[in-house]
């Protein structure tokens, strides 16, 4: 099962430095539903179900690798915007730094609940990306976030296929 869009990513660039845009992207980068959390969650799930289903393990590995690419693209963009891409985000309510931590990962070991959680994370990420596209006035960042959304939508399809495989024994 292919769980990525076979389309190149745009070149990482920005129109100009902008600290506020960087702060927004830090949420996508290392927030509770950011790329760093997705990577850790999918790798954990792969390890938890390592002996269960090779298709599940391979799919989770591939999706985690795509999420790593997203993390890299966002990190490069954040750096170009003028902020060091530390694994943190800005708490918009308090304006404090929230460093990424492993409590963001859902450690549920029930495979159905795992996949449902993965779908929710991807849906929330898409919602965040769309919101950021709506308020970021930088054509290069908008194109990048739109391309990342395409992958996240594909991940939802893949998680749904895995969920159907688990629930109904269906093949892809």
N, C-alpha and C positions, 0 to 999 in steps of 0.2 A: 504494500500500500504506500503510495507516494503522498506524503503529508506536507509538501511545500509547493509553492507556486513556481513553475519553471519560467521565471521572468527575472531579468537582472534587477538589482537594486540600483537606485540612482546614486550618482556620485555624491559623497557627503560634502556639503557646502552650505553656507549661510549668506544672506545678503549683507549682514553686519553683526557685530557683537551685540548681544542683548541678554543681560543678566536675568531679566524677568522670564524670557522664553526658556532659558536654561533651567530656571527653578521649576517651571512646568514640566519640562522633559525629565527632570530628576524623579518625578513621580512615576513616569513610565519606565524609567531606568531601574530604580531601586525602591519603589514604593511597595506597599503591601500587595498590590496586584500588578506590580511591575515585572519587567523581564527577568530580573535576578530571582525573584520569588518563583516565577514559572520554571526557570531552569532547575532550581533546587527541588521543587515539588516533583517535577517529572523524573528527575534522576532518582529521587527517593522512591518513587512509585516503581520505577524499573527495578531497583534493588529489592524492594519488598516482594515483588512478584516474579523474581528472576527465574524460578523453576516452574512457573505456572504455564506460560504460553509464550513461545518464541515470537509470535507475531506482535503481541502486546509489548514485549521487551524491545523489539526492534523499532516499533512505532514510537514508543516513548523516547528512545535514544535519538531518533531522527528529529522529532519535534523539539527536544531539548537543544539539539545542535542548531536548529533554525532560530530558537530563542536566543542562543548565544550570539548568533550573527546580529540579531536585533539589538542586543545589549551593546555590542561593539559599535554598531552604527549610531546608536543614541549617545554612547560615550564620546565618540568622535565629534558629534554635533554639539554636545554640551561643551566640550573643550573649545570648539571654534566660537561658540557664543560667549566665551570668556570665563567659564567656571571649570574648576577642577572636577572631573567626573568621579567623585568619591561615591561609595555605595551608601547614599543617604538621600533623603528628600526633605523638602521644606514643609512643615506642618502649617497649612494655610490658616488654621484657626489661631495658632499661637506664634507663628513665624519662627518657631524653633526648628533646629535640625533634628531629624529622626533618622538615625543610622539603621541600615538594613539589619534585620536579625532573623534568626531561624524560627522565631515564633510566627512569622508570616506564612510558613509552610503548613499545609493541612496534612497531618500525619495519619489520617484515617487509613485503615488497612482493608476495609471492605471495598472490593474492586468496583462495585456499582457506585458506591458513594465517592470513591476516588474520581471516577470518570465524570460524575455529575458535578463535582467540585471543579474539575478541570474545565468543563464547559462554562461554568459560572465565571471562572477567572478570565477565560478568553473573551466572554461577552462583556465583562466589566472593562477589560483592557481596550476592546473596540470602542466602547462608550467613551472612555477617557481619551483615546486617540482622536475620535471624532470631535469631542469638545475642544481639544487642543488645536485641531485644525481650524475650528471656527473662531478661535481667538488669537491665533498666531498669524501675524501678517508678514510671513516670509515664504515666498513661493517654493524655495528649495526644501524647507522643513515640511511644508504641507505635502509635497510630492513624496517625500520619504515616509511620512506617517501614513499616507494613503497606501503606499506599497506594503508597509508592515501590516496594515489592516487586512490586506488580501491574504497574507499568510495566516493571520489569526482566524479568519473565516474558514480557511482550509483546515486548520487545526480543529475547529468545532466539528466540521464534517468528519474528520478522522476519529475524534473522540466518540461521536455518535455511532460511527461504524463499529468501533470497539465495543461500545455499550450494547449494540444490537447483537454482536457476536457473543457477548457474555450472557445476555438475557435470553436470546432465542437460538443460539448456536448457529447463527447465519454466517455465511462467508461474505467476503467483500465483493 
